[in-house]
C-alpha cells in the first residue's frame, strides 16, 4: 500500500518568486555573454516613479530631474514597449511579458547616458518585476565588491534606488483623466484645423468614466501594491498629489533631500561624518547669536559700545549710500579692532540686524626711518580691516 503524501501546493507568491528568479537569471546570463561582465555599468541612482492615473507623473518628471540634477532623459516603459525591439517581438507573435520588459530595460540602463542617474517611469508593475528589481540591486552590490580593488572600481558605485509614488484618490483620478480627455480633444481639433503642432494621444480611458475607474483600480491592485512592497528595502517616498502643484513640488523637494549616510560609499561617509550638517548648525544659530550678544553686554560692555558706535557712525552712512546694490565695502584702521573679540562682536551685531558681514585683515609694512649707518629701513606695521557688508538691496528698478 502506497504511503506517498500528496504534493504540497505552491503558494501563488512563492510561484511568482520562483518565476522571477528564472526570468532574471536567464536575462542576466544573456547580458553577461552579450556585453561582458566588466561592462555591466548600471546607473548609480534610479528613481522609480509610479503614480495613479492623473497623479501628474508627466508633469513632475522633469521637476524631479531638476531637483536631483539628472541630465539623462527619463526611461518610460511604455515607450520601450513601442521600440523597434518590442515591435519585432509582437510582429513575431510574441508577447511583451515580464521577461521581455526586463531584457529591454536592462539593455537601456547600460547606455552611457544613464551612468549617473535616471528616472524610471512604469517599472515595476508586477510582483515578478518587483523580485527582478531586488535581484538587480543585489547583483549591482556583487559587482561592486568584485571590482572594488580594480582600476574599474569607480564604474561600480554604491547603488541608490528611490521608490516614489504620486497618489490621488479614485474620484480625483477619474476627474483628472476625463479633464485630460477634453483638453486632448480641444488640442487635436486645433492642430487638425491649423496644421500646426503634433496630435496628442487620445486614450479611451480619458473619455469613459467606467474605463477611467477600471484603470485606477488596476493601478491600486497591481502597481501600487508592487511599489509599496519595496518600502522596507529602498528609499520610499509617498507624495500626496491631490494638493496644488506648488505644494506637491515642495513635498518632492523635501522627500528627496540629501541622505549622505545612505547614498555615499561607506568609506567616503566615514571620512566626512565628523563634519556637522549645515542644517544642524543653522538650527540653533539664532539662539546662540542672542546668547553671545547678551554675554558681550555683561562681560565686555565698553568694548561692545565701542563696536556699536563704530557701526553707527562709520559704517551706516556708507551702507545707506549703497542701499540699492545691497553691498558695501568699508576699509578701516580703527584701533578698537586690535582686540580680536571686537571683530567677532562686529560680525555678530551685523548678523543680528539682518546683514551678512565678513572681515579680511591686510597687513602692510610702512617705512618710517632709514638708518644711514647700517642701511636698515625701519618700518611700522599697518593693519587695514576690510569689512564686506551684504544685505537685500532696494527693490526699485536697477538700470
KEZAKE-495791 format. One record per residue (C-alpha): residue in one letter; residue number from 1; x, y, z. Coordinates in nm, 2 decimals, always signed. Layout:
BEGIN
R A NUM X Y Z .
...
END
This chain:
BEGIN
R X 1 +0.00 +0.00 +0.00 .
R X 2 +0.14 +0.34 -0.10 .
R X 3 +0.22 +0.58 +0.18 .
R X 4 +0.31 +0.87 -0.05 .
R X 5 +0.17 +1.20 +0.07 .
R X 6 +0.00 +1.44 -0.18 .
R X 7 +0.23 +1.72 -0.31 .
R X 8 +0.22 +2.04 -0.11 .
R X 9 +0.06 +2.31 -0.32 .
R X 10 +0.29 +2.60 -0.41 .
R X 11 +0.16 +2.93 -0.28 .
R X 12 +0.10 +3.19 -0.56 .
R X 13 +0.36 +3.42 -0.40 .
R X 14 +0.62 +3.15 -0.40 .
R X 15 +0.55 +3.07 -0.76 .
R X 16 +0.59 +3.43 -0.86 .
R X 17 +0.93 +3.45 -0.68 .
R X 18 +1.04 +3.13 -0.85 .
R X 19 +0.94 +3.26 -1.19 .
R X 20 +1.12 +3.59 -1.12 .
R X 21 +1.44 +3.41 -1.04 .
R X 22 +1.42 +3.20 -1.36 .
R X 23 +1.35 +3.51 -1.57 .
R X 24 +1.62 +3.73 -1.41 .
R X 25 +1.89 +3.46 -1.43 .
R X 26 +1.82 +3.40 -1.80 .
R X 27 +1.82 +3.77 -1.88 .
R X 28 +2.13 +3.83 -1.67 .
R X 29 +2.33 +3.54 -1.82 .
R X 30 +2.24 +3.66 -2.17 .
R X 31 +2.35 +4.01 -2.08 .
R X 32 +2.69 +3.89 -1.95 .
R X 33 +2.75 +3.70 -2.27 .
R X 34 +2.64 +3.99 -2.48 .
R X 35 +2.84 +4.28 -2.32 .
R X 36 +3.08 +4.11 -2.08 .
R X 37 +3.07 +4.12 -1.70 .
R X 38 +3.32 +4.40 -1.67 .
R X 39 +3.08 +4.62 -1.88 .
R X 40 +2.77 +4.59 -1.67 .
R X 41 +2.78 +4.95 -1.56 .
R X 42 +2.43 +5.05 -1.43 .
R X 43 +2.32 +5.39 -1.30 .
R X 44 +2.43 +5.48 -0.95 .
R X 45 +2.08 +5.63 -0.88 .
R X 46 +1.74 +5.51 -1.00 .
R X 47 +1.42 +5.69 -0.92 .
R X 48 +1.13 +5.46 -0.99 .
R X 49 +0.83 +5.68 -1.04 .
R X 50 +0.49 +5.54 -1.00 .
R X 51 +0.16 +5.71 -0.98 .
R X 52 -0.21 +5.68 -1.00 .
R X 53 -0.37 +5.78 -1.34 .
R X 54 -0.39 +6.16 -1.34 .
R X 55 -0.15 +6.20 -1.05 .
R X 56 +0.09 +6.41 -1.25 .
R X 57 +0.38 +6.18 -1.34 .
R X 58 +0.44 +6.35 -1.67 .
R X 59 +0.41 +6.70 -1.51 .
R X 60 +0.66 +6.62 -1.23 .
R X 61 +0.92 +6.40 -1.41 .
R X 62 +1.12 +6.70 -1.53 .
R X 63 +1.08 +6.87 -1.19 .
R X 64 +1.23 +6.56 -1.02 .
R X 65 +1.51 +6.55 -1.27 .
R X 66 +1.59 +6.92 -1.20 .
R X 67 +1.58 +6.87 -0.82 .
R X 68 +1.83 +6.58 -0.85 .
R X 69 +2.04 +6.73 -1.12 .
R X 70 +1.96 +6.45 -1.36 .
R X 71 +2.05 +6.53 -1.72 .
R X 72 +1.96 +6.20 -1.88 .
R X 73 +1.61 +6.17 -2.03 .
R X 74 +1.36 +5.96 -1.83 .
R X 75 +1.31 +5.59 -1.92 .
R X 76 +0.94 +5.54 -1.99 .
R X 77 +0.85 +5.17 -2.00 .
R X 78 +0.55 +5.23 -2.23 .
R X 79 +0.80 +5.39 -2.48 .
R X 80 +1.03 +5.09 -2.46 .
R X 81 +0.74 +4.86 -2.53 .
R X 82 +0.69 +5.06 -2.85 .
R X 83 +1.05 +5.04 -2.95 .
R X 84 +1.17 +4.85 -3.27 .
R X 85 +1.28 +4.56 -3.04 .
R X 86 +0.94 +4.53 -2.88 .
R X 87 +0.76 +4.57 -3.21 .
R X 88 +0.97 +4.29 -3.35 .
R X 89 +0.86 +4.06 -3.07 .
R X 90 +0.50 +4.14 -3.12 .
R X 91 +0.53 +4.11 -3.50 .
R X 92 +0.66 +3.76 -3.45 .
R X 93 +0.35 +3.67 -3.25 .
R X 94 +0.53 +3.71 -2.92 .
R X 95 +0.40 +3.88 -2.61 .
R X 96 +0.59 +4.15 -2.43 .
R X 97 +0.58 +3.99 -2.08 .
R X 98 +0.79 +4.04 -1.77 .
R X 99 +1.10 +3.87 -1.92 .
R X 100 +1.09 +4.09 -2.24 .
R X 101 +1.03 +4.40 -2.03 .
R X 102 +1.33 +4.32 -1.81 .
R X 103 +1.55 +4.24 -2.11 .
R X 104 +1.46 +4.57 -2.28 .
R X 105 +1.51 +4.77 -1.96 .
R X 106 +1.85 +4.63 -1.86 .
R X 107 +1.99 +4.69 -2.20 .
R X 108 +1.86 +5.05 -2.19 .
R X 109 +2.01 +5.11 -1.84 .
R X 110 +2.35 +5.01 -1.97 .
R X 111 +2.36 +5.31 -2.21 .
R X 112 +2.62 +5.57 -2.12 .
R X 113 +2.36 +5.84 -2.09 .
R X 114 +2.23 +5.68 -1.77 .
R X 115 +2.56 +5.62 -1.60 .
R X 116 +2.48 +5.86 -1.31 .
R X 117 +2.11 +5.88 -1.26 .
R X 118 +1.77 +5.84 -1.43 .
R X 119 +1.40 +5.85 -1.36 .
R X 120 +1.23 +5.52 -1.45 .
R X 121 +0.86 +5.55 -1.52 .
R X 122 +0.64 +5.24 -1.52 .
R X 123 +0.86 +4.98 -1.35 .
R X 124 +0.80 +4.76 -1.16 .
R X 125 +0.43 +4.69 -1.23 .
R X 126 +0.40 +4.33 -1.12 .
R X 127 +0.53 +4.11 -0.84 .
R X 128 +0.76 +3.93 -1.08 .
R X 129 +0.91 +4.27 -1.18 .
R X 130 +0.95 +4.36 -0.81 .
R X 131 +1.16 +4.05 -0.74 .
R X 132 +1.37 +4.12 -1.05 .
R X 133 +1.44 +4.47 -0.93 .
R X 134 +1.56 +4.33 -0.59 .
R X 135 +1.79 +4.09 -0.78 .
R X 136 +1.92 +4.37 -1.00 .
R X 137 +2.02 +4.56 -0.68 .
R X 138 +2.18 +4.25 -0.53 .
R X 139 +2.38 +4.19 -0.85 .
R X 140 +2.50 +4.55 -0.85 .
R X 141 +2.63 +4.51 -0.50 .
R X 142 +2.81 +4.18 -0.60 .
R X 143 +2.97 +4.36 -0.90 .
R X 144 +3.08 +4.65 -0.67 .
R X 145 +3.25 +4.41 -0.43 .
R X 146 +3.40 +4.21 -0.72 .
R X 147 +3.56 +4.51 -0.89 .
R X 148 +3.64 +4.71 -0.57 .
R X 149 +4.02 +4.66 -0.59 .
R X 150 +4.05 +4.70 -0.97 .
R X 151 +4.11 +5.01 -1.19 .
R X 152 +3.74 +4.98 -1.29 .
R X 153 +3.62 +5.03 -0.92 .
R X 154 +3.48 +5.38 -1.00 .
R X 155 +3.24 +5.23 -1.25 .
R X 156 +3.07 +5.01 -1.00 .
R X 157 +2.94 +5.26 -0.74 .
R X 158 +2.71 +5.21 -0.44 .
R X 159 +2.36 +5.19 -0.60 .
R X 160 +2.07 +5.40 -0.47 .
R X 161 +1.71 +5.32 -0.55 .
R X 162 +1.43 +5.55 -0.48 .
R X 163 +1.06 +5.44 -0.49 .
R X 164 +0.84 +5.75 -0.55 .
R X 165 +0.46 +5.72 -0.55 .
R X 166 +0.24 +6.01 -0.66 .
R X 167 -0.10 +5.94 -0.51 .
R X 168 -0.46 +6.07 -0.57 .
R X 169 -0.78 +5.91 -0.47 .
R X 170 -1.02 +5.74 -0.71 .
R X 171 -1.26 +6.04 -0.75 .
R X 172 -0.97 +6.28 -0.82 .
R X 173 -0.81 +6.03 -1.06 .
R X 174 -1.13 +5.99 -1.27 .
R X 175 -1.19 +6.36 -1.28 .
R X 176 -0.83 +6.43 -1.40 .
R X 177 -0.84 +6.16 -1.66 .
R X 178 -1.17 +6.29 -1.81 .
R X 179 -1.04 +6.65 -1.79 .
R X 180 -0.73 +6.54 -1.98 .
R X 181 -0.96 +6.38 -2.24 .
R X 182 -1.14 +6.71 -2.30 .
R X 183 -0.82 +6.90 -2.33 .
R X 184 -0.68 +6.64 -2.57 .
R X 185 -0.99 +6.67 -2.80 .
R X 186 -0.97 +7.05 -2.80 .
R X 187 -0.60 +7.05 -2.87 .
R X 188 -0.62 +6.79 -3.15 .
R X 189 -0.91 +6.98 -3.32 .
R X 190 -0.70 +7.29 -3.32 .
R X 191 -0.40 +7.10 -3.46 .
R X 192 -0.61 +6.95 -3.74 .
R X 193 -0.76 +7.28 -3.83 .
R X 194 -0.43 +7.48 -3.83 .
R X 195 -0.20 +7.20 -3.94 .
R X 196 +0.05 +7.33 -3.67 .
R X 197 +0.17 +7.11 -3.39 .
R X 198 +0.16 +6.74 -3.30 .
R X 199 -0.15 +6.54 -3.21 .
R X 200 -0.18 +6.42 -2.86 .
R X 201 -0.27 +6.06 -2.78 .
R X 202 -0.65 +6.00 -2.74 .
R X 203 -0.69 +5.73 -2.48 .
R X 204 -1.02 +5.56 -2.45 .
R X 205 -0.99 +5.57 -2.06 .
R X 206 -0.99 +5.95 -2.08 .
R X 207 -1.34 +5.96 -2.23 .
R X 208 -1.53 +5.69 -2.04 .
R X 209 -1.58 +5.72 -1.66 .
R X 210 -1.60 +5.35 -1.62 .
R X 211 -1.28 +5.28 -1.81 .
R X 212 -1.11 +5.55 -1.61 .
R X 213 -1.23 +5.39 -1.29 .
R X 214 -1.10 +5.05 -1.40 .
R X 215 -0.77 +5.19 -1.49 .
R X 216 -0.74 +5.34 -1.14 .
R X 217 -0.84 +5.01 -0.97 .
R X 218 -0.58 +4.82 -1.18 .
R X 219 -0.32 +5.06 -1.05 .
R X 220 -0.43 +5.02 -0.69 .
R X 221 -0.45 +4.64 -0.71 .
R X 222 -0.13 +4.57 -0.90 .
R X 223 +0.12 +4.86 -0.95 .
R X 224 +0.06 +5.03 -0.61 .
R X 225 +0.10 +4.71 -0.41 .
R X 226 +0.41 +4.62 -0.61 .
R X 227 +0.57 +4.96 -0.52 .
R X 228 +0.47 +4.95 -0.16 .
R X 229 +0.62 +4.61 -0.12 .
R X 230 +0.96 +4.77 -0.17 .
R X 231 +0.92 +5.01 +0.11 .
R X 232 +1.13 +4.82 +0.36 .
R X 233 +1.42 +4.78 +0.11 .
R X 234 +1.47 +5.11 -0.07 .
R X 235 +1.42 +5.48 -0.01 .
R X 236 +1.04 +5.52 -0.03 .
R X 237 +0.86 +5.85 -0.09 .
R X 238 +0.48 +5.88 -0.08 .
R X 239 +0.36 +6.21 -0.23 .
R X 240 +0.00 +6.33 -0.19 .
R X 241 -0.05 +6.46 -0.54 .
R X 242 -0.40 +6.60 -0.48 .
R X 243 -0.26 +6.92 -0.34 .
R X 244 -0.18 +7.22 -0.57 .
R X 245 +0.12 +7.17 -0.79 .
R X 246 +0.35 +7.41 -0.59 .
R X 247 +0.27 +7.21 -0.27 .
R X 248 +0.33 +6.88 -0.44 .
R X 249 +0.67 +7.00 -0.57 .
R X 250 +0.77 +7.13 -0.22 .
R X 251 +0.69 +6.79 -0.09 .
R X 252 +0.90 +6.63 -0.36 .
R X 253 +1.20 +6.85 -0.27 .
R X 254 +1.16 +6.76 +0.10 .
R X 255 +1.14 +6.39 +0.02 .
R X 256 +1.45 +6.39 -0.20 .
R X 257 +1.67 +6.58 +0.04 .
R X 258 +2.03 +6.46 +0.06 .
R X 259 +2.07 +6.14 +0.25 .
R X 260 +2.45 +6.10 +0.27 .
R X 261 +2.46 +5.81 +0.51 .
R X 262 +2.27 +5.60 +0.26 .
R X 263 +2.40 +5.74 -0.07 .
R X 264 +2.77 +5.78 -0.02 .
R X 265 +3.02 +5.50 -0.03 .
R X 266 +3.07 +5.39 +0.34 .
R X 267 +3.44 +5.48 +0.33 .
R X 268 +3.36 +5.83 +0.20 .
R X 269 +3.08 +5.88 +0.45 .
R X 270 +3.32 +5.77 +0.73 .
R X 271 +3.57 +6.03 +0.62 .
R X 272 +3.30 +6.31 +0.63 .
R X 273 +3.07 +6.20 +0.92 .
R X 274 +3.25 +6.41 +1.19 .
R X 275 +3.17 +6.73 +1.00 .
R X 276 +2.83 +6.87 +1.11 .
R X 277 +2.55 +6.92 +0.85 .
R X 278 +2.46 +7.28 +0.77 .
R X 279 +2.10 +7.22 +0.89 .
R X 280 +2.24 +7.12 +1.23 .
R X 281 +2.44 +7.44 +1.26 .
R X 282 +2.16 +7.66 +1.14 .
R X 283 +1.90 +7.51 +1.37 .
R X 284 +2.03 +7.67 +1.69 .
R X 285 +2.22 +7.96 +1.53 .
R X 286 +1.98 +8.23 +1.63 .
R X 287 +1.97 +8.14 +1.99 .
R X 288 +2.35 +8.11 +2.01 .
R X 289 +2.38 +8.45 +1.85 .
R X 290 +2.15 +8.60 +2.11 .
R X 291 +2.35 +8.43 +2.39 .
R X 292 +2.67 +8.57 +2.26 .
R X 293 +2.54 +8.93 +2.23 .
R X 294 +2.40 +8.92 +2.58 .
R X 295 +2.73 +8.78 +2.70 .
R X 296 +2.92 +9.07 +2.54 .
R X 297 +2.69 +9.32 +2.72 .
R X 298 +2.75 +9.15 +3.05 .
R X 299 +3.12 +9.08 +3.03 .
R X 300 +3.26 +9.35 +2.79 .
R X 301 +3.01 +9.64 +2.79 .
R X 302 +3.26 +9.91 +2.70 .
R X 303 +3.41 +9.72 +2.41 .
R X 304 +3.06 +9.63 +2.28 .
R X 305 +2.96 +10.00 +2.30 .
R X 306 +3.28 +10.10 +2.10 .
R X 307 +3.19 +9.85 +1.83 .
R X 308 +2.83 +9.96 +1.81 .
R X 309 +2.94 +10.33 +1.79 .
R X 310 +3.18 +10.24 +1.51 .
R X 311 +2.90 +10.07 +1.32 .
R X 312 +2.66 +10.35 +1.38 .
R X 313 +2.90 +10.64 +1.30 .
R X 314 +3.13 +10.49 +1.04 .
R X 315 +2.95 +10.21 +0.85 .
R X 316 +2.58 +10.30 +0.84 .
R X 317 +2.63 +10.62 +0.63 .
R X 318 +2.82 +10.41 +0.37 .
R X 319 +2.57 +10.13 +0.38 .
R X 320 +2.28 +10.37 +0.32 .
R X 321 +2.47 +10.52 +0.03 .
R X 322 +2.48 +10.17 -0.13 .
R X 323 +2.13 +10.06 -0.03 .
R X 324 +2.03 +10.00 -0.39 .
R X 325 +2.31 +9.75 -0.46 .
R X 326 +2.29 +9.56 -0.13 .
R X 327 +2.67 +9.55 -0.10 .
R X 328 +2.92 +9.78 +0.08 .
R X 329 +3.29 +9.76 +0.13 .
R X 330 +3.45 +9.95 +0.42 .
R X 331 +3.82 +9.99 +0.50 .
R X 332 +3.93 +10.10 +0.85 .
R X 333 +4.23 +10.12 +1.07 .
R X 334 +4.03 +10.18 +1.38 .
R X 335 +4.22 +10.08 +1.69 .
R X 336 +3.92 +9.92 +1.85 .
R X 337 +3.97 +9.61 +1.63 .
R X 338 +4.32 +9.54 +1.77 .
R X 339 +4.12 +9.33 +2.01 .
R X 340 +4.02 +9.02 +1.82 .
R X 341 +3.69 +9.00 +2.02 .
R X 342 +3.59 +9.33 +1.86 .
R X 343 +3.58 +9.17 +1.52 .
R X 344 +3.36 +8.88 +1.65 .
R X 345 +3.13 +9.14 +1.80 .
R X 346 +3.11 +9.34 +1.47 .
R X 347 +3.01 +9.03 +1.28 .
R X 348 +2.75 +8.93 +1.54 .
R X 349 +2.60 +9.27 +1.56 .
R X 350 +2.56 +9.29 +1.19 .
R X 351 +2.41 +8.94 +1.18 .
R X 352 +2.15 +9.03 +1.45 .
R X 353 +2.05 +9.33 +1.24 .
R X 354 +2.00 +9.11 +0.93 .
R X 355 +2.32 +9.19 +0.74 .
R X 356 +2.60 +8.94 +0.64 .
R X 357 +2.94 +9.07 +0.74 .
R X 358 +3.29 +8.94 +0.68 .
R X 359 +3.63 +9.09 +0.76 .
R X 360 +3.97 +9.05 +0.60 .
R X 361 +4.28 +9.18 +0.77 .
R X 362 +4.56 +9.32 +0.55 .
R X 363 +4.90 +9.40 +0.70 .
R X 364 +5.13 +9.64 +0.54 .
R X 365 +5.49 +9.74 +0.62 .
R X 366 +5.51 +10.12 +0.62 .
R X 367 +5.87 +10.27 +0.60 .
R X 368 +5.94 +10.52 +0.89 .
R X 369 +6.32 +10.57 +0.91 .
R X 370 +6.63 +10.49 +0.71 .
R X 371 +6.95 +10.43 +0.92 .
R X 372 +7.24 +10.59 +0.72 .
R X 373 +7.50 +10.39 +0.92 .
R X 374 +7.35 +10.04 +0.88 .
R X 375 +7.14 +10.09 +0.58 .
R X 376 +6.84 +9.93 +0.76 .
R X 377 +6.49 +10.06 +0.68 .
R X 378 +6.28 +10.07 +0.99 .
R X 379 +5.91 +10.01 +0.94 .
R X 380 +5.59 +10.00 +1.13 .
R X 381 +5.31 +9.75 +1.07 .
R X 382 +4.98 +9.90 +0.94 .
R X 383 +4.66 +9.69 +0.98 .
R X 384 +4.37 +9.76 +0.74 .
R X 385 +4.04 +9.59 +0.82 .
R X 386 +3.84 +9.53 +0.51 .
R X 387 +3.47 +9.49 +0.61 .
R X 388 +3.23 +9.34 +0.35 .
R X 389 +2.86 +9.40 +0.42 .
R X 390 +2.59 +9.22 +0.22 .
R X 391 +2.22 +9.27 +0.25 .
R X 392 +1.90 +9.27 +0.05 .
R X 393 +1.92 +9.56 -0.19 .
R X 394 +1.64 +9.80 -0.28 .
R X 395 +1.36 +9.66 -0.49 .
R X 396 +1.35 +9.96 -0.72 .
R X 397 +1.44 +9.90 -1.08 .
R X 398 +1.81 +9.89 -1.14 .
R X 399 +1.94 +10.03 -1.47 .
END
